Amino acid sequence: MNVPMSWLKQYVDIDVDLKTFEDRMTMSGSKVEAVEESGKEITKVVAGKILEVSAHPNADKLRIMQVDVGGERPLQIVTAADNVGLGDIVPVALDGATLAGGLKIKAGKLRGERSEGMFCSVEELGFDEKDIEDAPHNGVYIFKTPIEIGMDVKPYFGLGEVVVEYEVTSNRSDCFSILGIAREAAATFNKPFKFPEITVKEVPGDAKSMATVEIKNDVLCPRYAARIIKNVKVGSSPKWLKDRLLSAGLRPINNIVDITNYMLLEFGQPMHAFDYDKLAGHSIIVRTANDGEKITTLFGDELTLDASMLVIADQEKAVAIAGVMGGEDTKVTEETTTILFECANFSGYSIRQTSKKLGLRSDSSTKYTKGLDPNTITLALERAAQLIGEVGAGEVVSGIIDVYPNVRKPLTIAYNPDWINKFLGTSLSEEEMTGYFRVLEFKVNTETKEVTIPTFRPDVTMMADLAEEVARLYGYDRITPTLERGKPTIGRKNFEQTVCDDIRNFMSMYGIHGALTYTFESPKVFDKLNINEMSSLRNTLKITNPLGEDFSIMRTTTLNGILSSLATNYNRRVEEAALYEIGKIYLIQETNELPEEIKKLTIGMYGKDTDFFTLKGVIESLLKKLHITNSEVIRNTELEFMHPGRCASLVIGGKETGFFGEIHPQTAKNYELDVKTYVAEIDLSALLENINQDITFKPLPKYPSTTRDIAMLVKEEILVGTIEKTIKERGSKLLENVKLFDVYQGKQIEEGYKSVAYKLIFRAEDRTLTDEEVQKVMKKILTGLETNCEAKLRD
């Protein structure tokens, strides 16, 4: 919120320096974000009167002028300006002056004649021609109203104004206005708040008989008020009004629009003017739009509305989008003679939704979304009517149309001085507290110990809020800091957080670095991953207002993020890289508007010594670390983005919970990875569900173990995992461990076969095993291998 200090001082007397003002306003809750002075770069520009004019002896297009700038002698200025002459009073930049854009003026000679300054146009003072009504086109500005010779011209142009920018929190809708900040300043410095005196000069007539207002949805529109202005004269605003708007950062347009903008700043209340004669039936109907209903805005854009949007309509059509923008059909033009001036209150939520749906944002919609007070409407409307009369923009017809079906009443809250003192750690008297309440315009009843809160302060709803008001006006810096009181609590991480920490520590020990990738992605990643057109992974949740196509969907797989990160490392000549991420994917649910959020552990790596078994070893070690014993690995050839011969599924507890292996060569090419790359994607929930937390320790064995080595021939496609599974199933309780120590294929082995050798370790807990017992178990194992794996024992 930008507030010019001269405007603020109309409503509260500020008698401290600017630094003190900034500090105290900030400490009382109105944080000062910045302070700027308009036209600060403009220096040493004064009003000068041309006393003499003569031709330049050496240039036909130049003239020499003697100019009175209030000094001991006139200045000589050489100029090419052809729109100025004898007796004109113009802005003069003196020697050493600075102008807009950093231009510096120095005395010198032009074609041999000394020039001690320069005449200025409005552009050189930082304005556009449209900003100054009587500014000439490409010429020196000539003062049309009296100005003292030698006077600094900045005040004349509304420059030199100190503007304070406040950071206003969203719960203080009252402070999005000059009057709201003035109230805060009055309370901060304990000064009287001078609300503007409003007196409306009316002409005979009856506004209620000239127009009707009907609210069909009083939830979205709690209040609507209007005034009728006749004999309207649309034209330029007086200088003081233009200067006010310019100082606050708004450009003057015409007297009617300027008054609505003035009220937007002063009261924080949007207003709109309709051409009365263009309203069908001279009626205002506040209703929701019809699906497909169209309206052309003031900017000439045709928009299609839906039934969730609130509109202002006459008896035939919608003439404005409520709280957002007016319509082309009823806008005020220079031919307008009568206007209906409206001031209304709308639901902030409704205005925000409409504004976002239409992609249309205005100063009015921004104000309404803050949540405005309906009880300020008639005050703002009367103030606007007063200004219309003062600037001669029209005549205000007697009477006001005001539809207010559900009046908002002030809230009454009990206060307890002892509780507030204990809460704040202060020792203030009740008189001091109630004094703070009164300067905030709260009504105090000391007998019942109750405070009535004005409706423009919806943020105050309980005694804790009253305590906050006391604290900020008393001064936070005056409250002695104390330790927090209350029962001590012990914070701790839940099971999932602890497991995630264990996984992160494990990955760090293996030299695998954590990564964080975007959950918003582009639909093009599925083509990049070679994912089938019919794959369920392409059924994504789309972002309503994406930053662009590259961030338009919620991801259904984490592979793109990890592969993109690996590709970045590879293309920057990092010889080997290993990354992991614990992140979410988002799957659409038919029975719920919200997606299912599934956490995934994703691992990606490449490097000279990295292969399928490197990644498999990491996963097996992780499962061992987490005490997950019911896992197995099975071949997977169905994932189109993975290498068909080097990919496996991870099964935990009989349920497929992820996959790992080498990515498909085409996928690697799409990511510009000219190296074999390995990835894994595992459901985190499966890991959490299968962690064995009931860990028991066994004593060291008392009896010796017995070992047997076996070597067998099996077909090339038989997986060692299948062989190990058979051995363990047939080995009974006596089989303690199985170790693979050799896999061989060569000249001595038949083509299509491989030799696999295992060391089997047997042990009993209560005795030393005999050869007969071991041989009996071995026979069962060999029979199983022959049956299930077609294995042949080698000699």
N, C-alpha and C positions, 0 to 999 in steps of 0.2 A: 504494500500500500504506500503510494507516494503522496506526501502531504507537504504543500508549500507552507513555510512558517508564517508568511504574512496572512494567509487564509486562516490558519490555526489560531492566530492571535486575535482574530475577530471574535472568537467564542471563549477565549480564556487568556487572562493577562499572564504572559511569561516574562519574568523580570530577572532571569538568570542567563549567564553566557551559554553559548551553544554546547560546549563540552559538558557542562554541568547538566544541561537539559538532556543530552543523549544518555549520560550515565544513569540519571535517576529514572528516566523512562524505561531504560533497559532493566534496571533492578526491580521496577514495579510490574514487569511482565510484558511491556510493549517494547520488544527488542528492536533497537535501531540497527539496521543492516548496513546502511550507507548514508552519506550526506553529500549532496551535490549542489553546486551553484550554477544556475543557467547562465550561459554566456560568459563563463569564467575566463575563457581564452580571449575575450574582447577587452582590450585596454586602450586608454588614451584616445577615445573617440568622443568628440564634443560637438555641440551645435554651433555652426558658424554662419555668419551673414555675409553675402557677397556685396562688397562696397564698390568695386570698380571692375570693369571688363575691358580688356584690350587684346588686339590681335598679336599672335606670336610672330616675331620678325623672320623666323627661319622655318616655319611650318604652317601650311595653310589650314590643317585640320586641328591645330592646337590653339588654345586661348590662354591668356594670362589674366588671373583674377586676384584681386586683393580682398582678403577675407577677414572679418572681425570674429575672433574666437574668444573675446573677453580678456585678452592680454594687453600689454603695454602698447603694442603696435600690431597692425594687421599683418597677416601672413600672406606670402605670395605663393599661389598654387597654380601650376600649369596643368591643364586638363583637356581631354578630348571630348568630354561630355557635351552633347549638343542640346540637352533638355533643360539646362540651368542657365540662369541669367541674373542680371542686376536685381538686387533686393531679395533673392531667394535665400531661405535658411535651410541648410543642408547638413548631414553628418560629415564631420571632418576628422580624418585619421591624422593625428599629429606625428611629428618625428619620434620614432621609437614605438609607435603603436603596433599592436598585434590584432589580427583579424581572424575570421573563421578559416579553418583549414591550416592554421599555423603561419599565415601570411604576415610578414613583418614589413613595416613602412619606415623608410629612412629618407631624410632630406637629401637632395641631390640636384643635378642639372638635367634638363630635358631640352635637347637641341640648343644648348648654350645658355638657357635661362634657368635660374634657380627655382626649385619647387620645394616648399617646406611642408608638404603634407599631401593628402589625397582625399577627394570626395568619395563617399561610399554609397554603394547600392545595398539593397536589403540582403542580397545574396552574400555580400562580404561581411554582413553582420550575422550570418548563420541561418537566414530565413529563405523560404521559397516565395516567389511572387504571390502564390495563392494564400500565403499566411498573412500578408499585409494587404488590406483592401485597396488602398490608394497607391500601391507600389507601381512605378512605371515599368514598362517592358524594356529590359536591358538598358536601364538608365539610372542616374543618381536619384536617390530618394529626396523629395522636397517636403519639408514639414508643412502640413496644412493647418495644424492647430498651434496655438502659441507655445513657445518653449524658450526658456531663458538662454541668451547667448553665452557660450562657454560652458554650459551645463553638460554633464555626462549624459549621453543619449541612452544608456542602457535602461534606466527606469522607464523612459518613454516607450521603449519596445518590450517592456515586461521582462527584461533581462536583469541579472543580478539577484534573482530570487533563490533563496536557500530552500532546497527541497530535501526532506528527510524520508528515507525509505524504511518502512517497518516490516519486520517479519511477523505476520499475524498467524496465529495457530487456527486450525480449521474450526475449533469449537467457539471461537470468538467472532461470530458473524457480525456483531455490532461494530467491530473495529475495522471492518472493510469500508469505512466512510470517514470523512473529515470530522463530522460531529462525534463519531465514536472515539476517534483518537483524542479529540478535544475533551471529551468526558474523562478519559483516562488521564490526560494531562492535568485537568482540574483536580482530580482525586489525588494524583501523585504529589502535586505542589500545594494541595489544600487551598485552592482558589475557587471562586465562584464560576460555575459553568453558565455562560450566557447563550441560552438557546435563541436562535434568530426570532425576532419579532415578526409575526406573520399577520398582515392585514391585506385582505383581498378587496380590491375595488370592483364591484359588480355593476352590471347594467341590467335593466328590467328584463324579465323573462323567467321561464321555468324550465330548467334543464331536464327535469324528470318527465315533462310532457314532450320534450323534443327527441328523446331517445330512451330505449329500454335496455336493461341488462338482465340476463338470465344465466345462472350457473347450473349446469346439468350434472356436474361432478364436483361436489364440494370437498371431496377428499384430496383431489389433485389441485383444486383451486378454492382455498378457504375464503378468499375475499377478493372482490373486484369493485373498484370505484372509478368514476369518470366525471369529467367536467366538459362543458360545451364552451368553445371559444368562437366568437363570430367576428366578422370584419377583420379577418386575419391578414396580416401584411408580412409575407415571407420575404426576408431580406437579411442584410448583414447585421451582426450583433454589435452592441456598443463595445468600445475598446476595453473597458474594465472586465467585461465578460470574456472576451477573447484572451486577454492576458491571464485570467484565472485558469482557463482551460489549457492554454499553452504551458503554463508553469507546472501543471499536473501531468503534462505529457499527452494531451488530447488536442487534435487540430480543429479549429473552428470551421463550421460548415455554413449554417444559417441560424437565424435567431431561434426557430422552433427546435431544431436538432440540438443546438447549443444548450438550450435550457434543459432538455432531457438529459444531456451529458452532465450538465452542472448538478442535476439532482442525483445522478448516478454516483458522482463524487461526494457531494455534500451529505446526502442521506444514505448513500449506498443502496438506493432503491431504483431499479430500472423503471422506465416509463416509455410510453409509445403514443404517437399521435396518428389518428386516422383522419383521412379526408371524409368529413361528415356526409357530404353529398354523394359519396361513392358507396356508402354502406346501405345495402338493400334493406328497405323497411326501417332504416335508422335504428337497427337492432344490433346488439352484441349478445352472442350466445357462446358460452364457454362449454365446450363439449369435447369428447374424444373423436378422433378422426375416423372416417370410414376406411376399411381396407381398400387400398388402391386409389384413395382420394389424392388429387394432385394440387400443388400450389406453386406459384412462381414467386420467388423471394425478391426482396429489394435489389439484390444483385443480378436479377434476371435469370436465376437458375430454377429450372423446373424440378421439383422433388415429389417423390411418391411416398405417401404416408401410410401408416397402419393403425390399427385400433388401439394400440398402446400409447399413442401420442395425443397430447392435449392441444387443441387448436382454439383460436378465437374465430368465430364465424358470424356472418350476418344471416339473413333469412334464406340466402341462396347458396352460399359457398364459404369455404374457409378463407379468411383474410389475413391470418397471421399464425405462425407456429408459436404457441404460448411460451413465453419466457425465452425464446431463442431468436426469432427474427420475424419482422413484419413482411407483408406481402406486397407485391408490385401493384395489385389492383387498387388498393386504397391508400397508397403513399401520398404524402403531402408534397405538392408542387407549388410553383410560383403562382399558378392559377387558383389555388385553393383559397376559399373565402371563409369556410367554417371548418373547424376541426373538433373531433371528439378526443379529448386528452384522457388517457387511461393510466391507472396505477393499480397493480394487482399483486396478489401473493399466490405463488404456485409451489407445489411440492418439489423440493430440491432433488429428490430421487428421480421423479418423473422427468424433470428437465434434463438431468444428467443423462438418463437413458436415451431420451430423444436426441439430444445433442450428439451422443456417440453413434447412434444408429445412422443418423443423417450425415455424419462427418462434418457437422456445422457447429462452430463454436463462436460465441460472441461475448462481448463484455456483460451483457444481460444474463446469458446462461451461466457464466462464471459466478456472478453474484447470487443467482437463485440457488445454485447447488450448495452454497454455504448454509442455507436455511435462514430465511429472513423473517422478521417479526411482522405479522399482519397488522398490528396496532399502530405502526408508523405510516401506513398507507395514506390516510387522509391528511396527516401533517405534511407529508411530502407533496401530495397533490395540491394542497392549499399554497405551499411555498412556491410550487411551479406556476400556479395561477397568479400569484403575487408578482413573480418575475416577468410573466407575460405582459402584465399591465405596466410594469416599470419600464420595460424596454420598448413599449409601444408595438408589440407584435400582434395585438388583438384585444377584443373586449370580452371579459369573462361574464358569461350568462349566470344569473342568480341561481343558486341551488346546486347541490351535488348529488349524483347518483351513487349510492353505496349499498352493495349487496354483501352481507356478512352473516351467513346463516348460523355458524357455530363460533361464537366469540371466544377468543383465547383469553383466559383469566390469569392473573398473576398467581404465582405459587407462594404459599406461606410455609416457612420452615422455623422450627424451634431452635433456639440457640442456648448454649450452656457455657458461660464464661469459664467455669472451672475445667470443664472438659476440653475447651479450646486451648487454655493455658497448658494443660497437661499434654495435650496432643502436640503443641508447638514447642514446649519447653520454655514458656515465657511466664511473666507475672503481671500481665496487663489488667487494668481495672475494667469493669463493665462499661464505664463511661468512655474509656478509650476505644473499646471495641465498637460500641454503638456509634461512636463518632466516625469511625471508618465506614461503617455501613451506610451512614447518612450521606457522606460525601460521594458514595457510589449510587446514590438515589434509591437506596433500599429504605422502605418504610419500617420503622422500629416500634414495637409495642413492648415497653419495658415491664409492664405489669404481667403480661402473659409470657414474656420472654420469647417473642416471635418476631420474625423478619419477613416482610412481604417483598418478593423479588420482582422487579419490573420484567415485562415479557421480552424486552430486548436482551435479557441475560439468561438464555435457556441453559447455559453451562452450569449455573448454580442450582443444585437440586438437593443437597444434603448438608449436614453440619460440617462435614470435612471440607466442603467447598467454601463454606463461610470462614473456616479456619485458614484456608488458602488466601482468601481476600484480606484477612487481617494480617497474615504474614507478609504479603507482598507490599502492603501499604506501610506497615510498621518498619519493614526493611529486613530482608533475609540476612544482610550483613550484620544486623544488630542482634540476631538470635544466636545464643551461645551453642556451639556444636556439642552434642551429647552422643553417647554410644546407643546403638539400637537396643530397644527393650523387647523382650519376648522370649519364648521358649527356644532353646537351641535346637537346631535340626541338623541331621546328618545327610548330606547329599551323596548319592552313589549312582553308578551307572547300572542300567538294567542288563539283562542277560545278553540281548542282541548287541548292545553297545560294547560289552566286554568281549564278546566273540569277535566283533569287527576289529577291536584293538589287537586281539591275538593274531588275527589274519594280517593286519598291517605290520605288526612286529615280525611275523614269519616272513612276509614278502621282503621286508627290509633286510633281514638276515641273508636272504637268497640273492640280494642285489637287484631286486625288482622294485622300481620306483612307482609311487602313487601318481595317478593322473586324475584330472577333473575335466570332463568334456560336456558339451552342451546337450541338454535334453530336448531342445528345439532343433529340428533338422529340416532338410529339404526333401521333397518326394523323390528327387533324382538319386538319392543314395541307394535306393533299391535296385536301380539299373546298374549303379556302380558296383554293388555287391553281387550282381548276377542273380538276384532273387526272382523266382518265377512269378509271372504276371498273376497267377491264381493263388499265390501264397497268402496266407492269413496275415503275414507280417505287413502287407500293404494296406490292411484295414486300419487306418490311423485316425487319431483324434486331431482335427484341424483347428488351428488357432483362429479365433474370430478376427482379431486385429493384429496380424503378424507384422514384424518389422520389414519383411520381404519374403520372397519365395524360399530363400535359404533357411528361414526360421519359421516355417508355416505349419509344421506338424510336430506332434509329440512322438518321440522315437519308440519303436517297438523292438529294437535290438540295439545293443551297445557296441556292436562291431565297428560301425562307421567311425565313431569317436576314437576308438583305440587304434584303428588302422590309419586314420588321418594323422594321429599323433606320431605313430611309427614312421609314416611316410615323410613327415616333416623332419624327423631326426635323420632318416636315411638320406634325404635330399640335401641335408646340411653336412653330409659326409661323416656322420656318426657311425663308426664301424659296427657297433653292436648296441642293441637297446632292448630293455625289458621293462614293460609297464603293466600296471594293474589299476583297476578302478572298481570301487563299490558304488554302483549307481542304479537308478531306477529306469524301468521301461514302463510304458503306459498302454494298456490293452483295453479296447472298447468293450463295454458290457451291455448286452441287450436289455437287461432288467434295471439298469441304473444309468443316470445321466453322467455320473462321474466315472472315470476310467479305473480299471484295476491297476494298482501300482505295485510292481514286482521288483524287488531288489536283486541285482545280478552281480556276481563276482566275475570280472572280465580280466583275462591275462593276454598279453601280446608280447612277442619277442622275435628277434632275428639276430644272427651273428654267425661267425665262422664255425664255432663249435656247438651251435644250437641245432637240434633236430627234434623229431617227433618224441623221442624218448627223453629228451631234456625236459620238455613240457610235461610229459607223463610222470616223470620222476618228481617234479614240483608238486603236481596234484596229489600223488600218492603220499608224499611227505606231509603235505597239508592235512590230508585225511587222517594220517597217523597222529599228527600234532593235536587234532581236534578229537581224537579217540573215536573215529568213525570206522567201524570194522565190517559193516555189512554192505560193502561196495564191490562192484565189478565193472570191467571195461569190455564193451562189445563193439564189433566193427560197425561203422555207419557209412553207407555209400549213397545216401539219399539227399544230402545237403548240397545244393548246386553251387554254393559259394565256397565249398571245401573240396580239397583234393580227394577223389573217390577212393584212392588206395591208402591214404594216410590220415584218416579221420576216424574217431571213435566216439561212442556215446558213453557217458558216465552214468551208471545205474547205482542208486543208493536205496537200500530197503526195497528192492524190487521195482523201483520207479525211476524212469529216465529223468535225470535232473540237469543235464547239460551235455556239452560236446566239447571236444578239443582235437587239435590236429593242425595240419598244414593247409593254408588257404589255397584255393584253386589258382592255377597260373594266370588265368584270365582276370580274376579278381585282383591279383597282385599287379598285373599290368595296368588295370584301371586306376590303381592307387600309386602308380609309378614306383613300385617296389621291385627293383631288379635283384631280388634276393629272396630265398625261401623264408617265408614268414609263418609263424605258428601262433594260433589264438585258442583261447578257451572261454566259454561262457557257461556259468554254473548258477543255478538258483540258490540264492543265499538261504532262503527258507528251508530248503532240503538239508543243507548243512546244519542249520539250527535244530531241526527236528530229530536228526539222527546222531547228535553228539551224545556220547555215553558219559554221563556225569557220575555214574556209580563205579568208580575205579577201585579195584581191589588189588593188593600186592601179594605176590606169592613168595614164600621163603626160597632160598637157594636150594637147588636139588641135592638130595643126599646120595642118589644112586647114579651110576655112570650112564652115558648115552651110548647107543649103537648106531653106526652109520652104514648106509648102503648107497652105492653109486649105480645108476642105471643110465644106459644110452639106448636110444631107440630111433628108428626110422619112421617118419610120418610124412604125409603129403604136405606139400609146400603151403597150401592154404589153411592148414590146421594151426590155430593160434595157440601160443604157449599158455595163454590164460585158460583155454579149454583143457589143456593137459593138466595144469596145476589144479584146476577145479576137480577133475576126476581123481587125481592123486589124493587130495584132501578128503573128498567124500568117502573114498575106500580105505583110507589110512586109519580109521578109528581113533580112539583116544591116545593110542600109543605113538602116533605120528606127531612129533613135536614141531618139526620145521621142514620146509621144502625150499631148496636153493637151486636155481638154474645157473649152471657154470659153463655151458658150452652150446653153441648153435653153429653147425657147420654145413656148408654146401660146397661141393667141389668135384674133382675127377673121380674120387672113390665112392661118390654117392650117386645113385641113379637119378637121372634128370626128372625134375618134378617133385623130388623129395628133399628132405633135410634131416640132418642128424641133430637130435636134442638130448642133452645130458643133464641129469639132476643129481643132487646130493640129498638123500632122505635121512633125517635124524629121528631116531626112536628113543623113547625114554618112558619109564613107569615111575610113578611117584612113591610106590611102596616096596619096590623090589628091583633087583637087577634082572633085565630081560635075558631070556635064553634064546639061542639061535632058532629053536623050533618056533617060538612065539613070533619072532621077527619074520621068519620065513613064511609063516602062515599069513601074516598081514601083507607081505610082499606079493604073495600069490594072488590075493584079492585085488591088489593095485594093478598088477600086470594084466589080469583078466579084464578089468575095467578099461584099461588103456587100449587093449586089443579090440574090445567091443565098441567103445565110444569114439576112439580116435584112430582106429585101424592101425595102431602102432605095432611095429615089429622090433623085438629086442635085438640089439646088435651084440655080436660076440665080443 
